[in-house]
Amino acid sequence: MTVSSRLPQETFATLNGIISECQKTIVGKKGDLEALLIGLLSEGHILLEGVPGVAKTTLAKTFAEVIGLDFKRIQGSADTLPSDLVGTNIFEPAKSSFRLQKGPIFTSILLIDEINRNSPRTNSAVLEAMQERQVTISGETHPLPRPFMAIATRSPIEFQGVFPLPEVLVDRFLLSMNVEYPSVDEEVEITNRIFSRDGPKQIVKREQLIHLIDLAKTVYVAPNIQSYIVDLVQRSRRLTGVSLGGSPRASIAFSKASRAIALLRNRAYVTPDDVKELAPLVLRHRLVTSTLAGNVPVDELVKTLLEETPIPKLTE
């Protein structure tokens, strides 16, 4: 099958423009910004993990400002109720009727800061929104805007006042990103920018974003690439040191995200390298290690998985 190798030049320019505009505020972190863009194009959700102070919240807020979408934030806390997130019906005596007071989940970009500080009951309210783009309040279903993306943060060093995230929730995140410390040069630049008044500017409209999302769905994934994706996920379930591997949702995440990353690389087709680049982001939060893994990091297990899985050849 003959596949066009290039996309319209304006598409590539728009996507690169989003990254460049974000980097006027964010120092470095191009890979993290690309992952956020992949999540948006895939209509998926992102889990940001990293110690306090590495700009997880700033990443999400700046990204939302540049793409011009509504942004709301909720701070994770043990006393946060589901109604604080989704909203509730309020009775108005003057009208003898109920009025829906929408919660912060009715937005396009929702940041759930320190999601593991929310109680399991509160986090369960996010599941329907993440999977079905809707919420149910008092038995009535309300759609969420398109696009809708949840970005959650959690710190790997917090152990008090936090709840373990259930696998059913973690699995609904398309990608998981480890937000690292900046380099020396980057940290110097950060200190130089702290008094800068030049904030990010909106450079795209919602209609353009929806067009890009729909365009990503048309990127070609060859049958042998699809088989490679499924092979990776199925092998992850049999990997030594892993007690729980990727679910079929991981295969779906690979398929969606690989189309988006190909779009970022100005291609109308997916390559094995796209899948390999995404593997840590797609799998690291989905693999549950066993005692056989010892102290081997999850990313090392993913690296082993990639080395042991045969790579398909591109067909003409």
N, C-alpha and C positions, 0 to 999 in steps of 0.2 A: 504494500500500500504506500503510495506516495503522499508524504506529509510536508506541508509548507514549513520551512525551517525558521522563518522569521515572522514576527508579529508587527502590526502597525507601529511605526517609529514613535508616534505620540504616546503609545501605551508604555513603552520602555522609558520615555522621558518623564512621564507622569509618576511612575513608580520610583524612579531614581530621585525625582524632585521631592517626593515625600520624605525619603531618607535624608536627603541633603538639608531640607528645612528643619527637620528634627535635630540634626547635628549642629545647628546654630545655637541650640540650647544644651543638648546632650553632648558631652565630650566622649568621643570614641563610641563604643558599644554598637557598632554598625550591625554586627551579627544579631544582637538582641532586637534592634529596630526592625531588621529584616524578618525576624521570627514573628514579631507583632503584626507585620504586614501580611505574612503568610497566614497567620490566624484569621485576619480580617477577610482576605481573599477566599479562604476556605470555609468561612462562616463557622469558625471554631472558637474555642476558648483557650486561654493561656494561663499557666501557673508559673509565677515568678518566685524563685527561691534564692535566698541570699541573706547575708548578715545585715543588720541595720546599717543604714547610711550609704548604701551603694546605688541609690537613685532608682529603686524599683517603682516607687510612687511617681517620681518625676518622669520616668519613662512613659508610664501609662497616660499621665496628664498631658505631656507634651505631644504624644502621638495623637490623642483625641483632638487637641487644638489645631494641629496641622491639617488633619483630614476633615475638620469642621463638623464633627459629630457631637451631639449632646454627651456630656460627661458627668457622672455622679459617683460619689464615693461613700462607702459605708465602712466604719471602723469596726473590726471584729472585737467582740466582747462577750463574756459569758452571760451577761444579762440582756443581750440583744434578742428580741423576739422575732418570730417570723413576720409578724405584721409590721415591724420596723423596716423590713426589707421589701415586702410586696405591697403593703398598704392595708387598708381596712375600710369598711363601710361605717359612716358616721351618721347618726340619726339627727335630722334637723327638725325640731319641734314646730317651727313656724310653717314648714311645708308638709309636716307629717310624713316625711319620706326619708330614705337613706341616700346619702351622697358618698360616692367613692372617693376616698382620699388616697391617691396613688403613692406608692412608696418609691424609693430611689431605683428600684429595678426597672421602672418604666423609663428607660434611657437607651442610648445606642452603645455607649461604652460604660460599663459598670465596673468600678474598682472595688473589690472586697479586700480591704487591707487586713492582714493577719487573719486570714480565714479560719485558721485552726484555733482561734480564740472564741469563735462562735460555737454555741452548743450544737450537738448533732441535730436537734429538732429544727434549729434555725437554718442550718446548712441544707437540710432536706427540702426546704422551701425553694432552694436554688435549682434543684434537679429538674423540675418541670420546665423552668425557664431555659436552662442550658440545652435540654434535649428537644423541646417542642416549641420554643420561642413563644411561650404563653404562660400565664399564671392563672390560678383558680382562686377566687376570693368569695367566700360564702356561697360556694357552689356555682358561681358564674365565671366563665372563662373569658380572659381578656388577652388579646394578642399584644406582643411586644413589637416595637418598630424594627424595620429592616434597614440597615444591618443591625444586629445585636451581638455584642461580644462581652463576655465576662472575663475580667482579668483579676486573678487572685494572687495575693502575696503571702508567703510564710517564711519565717526565719528558721534555719536548721539548728539554731543554738537555744531556742526557747523550749523549756521543759515544764515550767510552772504556769498554771492557769491556761493550759492549752488542751485541746482534745485531738486524738488521732483522727485523721480524715478517713472515712470509710472508702474502700476500694471502688464502690459503686459511684462515688462522687469523683474520686481521682481519675477514674477511667474516662470520665466525660470531658476532661481537658484534652484538647487536641495535641498541645505541645507543653513541655515543661522546660523552663530555661533556668540555668544556674547563672545568676547575675554576679559577676566576679568583681574583685577590687580593681580599680584603675591602675595603669602603669605609672611609673614615676612622672613621666612627661605629661600624661593625662591628668594626674592629680595636681600638678603645677598649673596647668591650664584651667582646671576647675577653680582653684583659688583665685586666679586672675579674673574669672568671669562672675564672681559672686556679687559684684555691684553693677553688673551690666543691666541696662534697662531694655535691651532689645529682646523681646520675647518672640516665640514662634508665631508665624502667620498662617492662616488658612490658605491652602493653595488648590484644593479640590472641592467639588460640591458633592452632595449625597448622590445625585444622579450619576455622576462620573464613577463613584465608588461602586454603585450597584452594577453599572456596566462592566467594570473590571471584575467584579465577583462572577457575573454571568460569563464573561470571557474566559476566566480561569477554568470553568467547567468544560469548555470546548477543547482544552489542551489534550493532545493525543497521548494515550498510554497504551503501548504495544502489549499484546497478549503475553509475551515473554517477560515484560517488566511487571505485569500484574501477577504472574506466577512467582517472580522473584520476591515481590512484596509478601505474598501469602507464605512462601517458603521461609522467609525471615521470621515472620510472626509465629508460624507453627514450630520452627526450630527453637524459638525462645521458650516455648513451653517444656522442651526437653533438655534445656541447657543445664549443665552441671552447676549446682549452686543456686538454682532458681526453683522456688516452690510454686510460684504462680507466674506464668508468662503472659504475653499479650493476648487479649481477647480478639474476636472478630472486629470489634470496634477499633482496635489498633490497625488492622488491615485497611479499614475505611479511612482512618486518619492518615495513613501513609498515602493512600490513593488521592485524597483531597489535597494534602499538603504538597505532594510531589508536583501536582499540576500548578499550584501557586508558585512554587520555587522556580519551575521552568519559566513561568511568566516573568518572574523577576530577572531571570537570566536571558530574557529576550528570545525565548524559544517556544515553539508551538507543540513541542513533544517532550516527553520525560525520558531522562537517561538513567542508567544505574547509579551514576554519581549523585544524582539528585536524591535518590532513595538512601544512599549511604550517608549523605550529609545530614539527612533528616533523622536517621536512626536513633541517635542519642536523645534528640528532642521528643521523639514519638514514644520511645520505649522506657526511658529512665524512670519515669514515675509509675509505669505499669508493671515493672518486674519486681516481684517480692522475693528477696533472697532467703536462702535456707542456711543452716549451720555449715553446710558443705562449702559455702562461699568464703567462709572465714572472714578476713578483713578486706577482701577484694571489692573495690568500689563498683557500683552498678555500671558506670561508664566503661570500665574495663571488661565487664561481662558482655556488654554490647559490642565492644571492639572484637572480642573473641568470636561472638556470633557472626559478625561481618566477615571475619577471616575464614570461618568454616563454611560459609554459605556460598555456593558457586554463583559467579556473576554472569548474567546472560549477555550475549553479544547483541549489539544493535543490528537490526535488519535494515536493508536498503528499502 
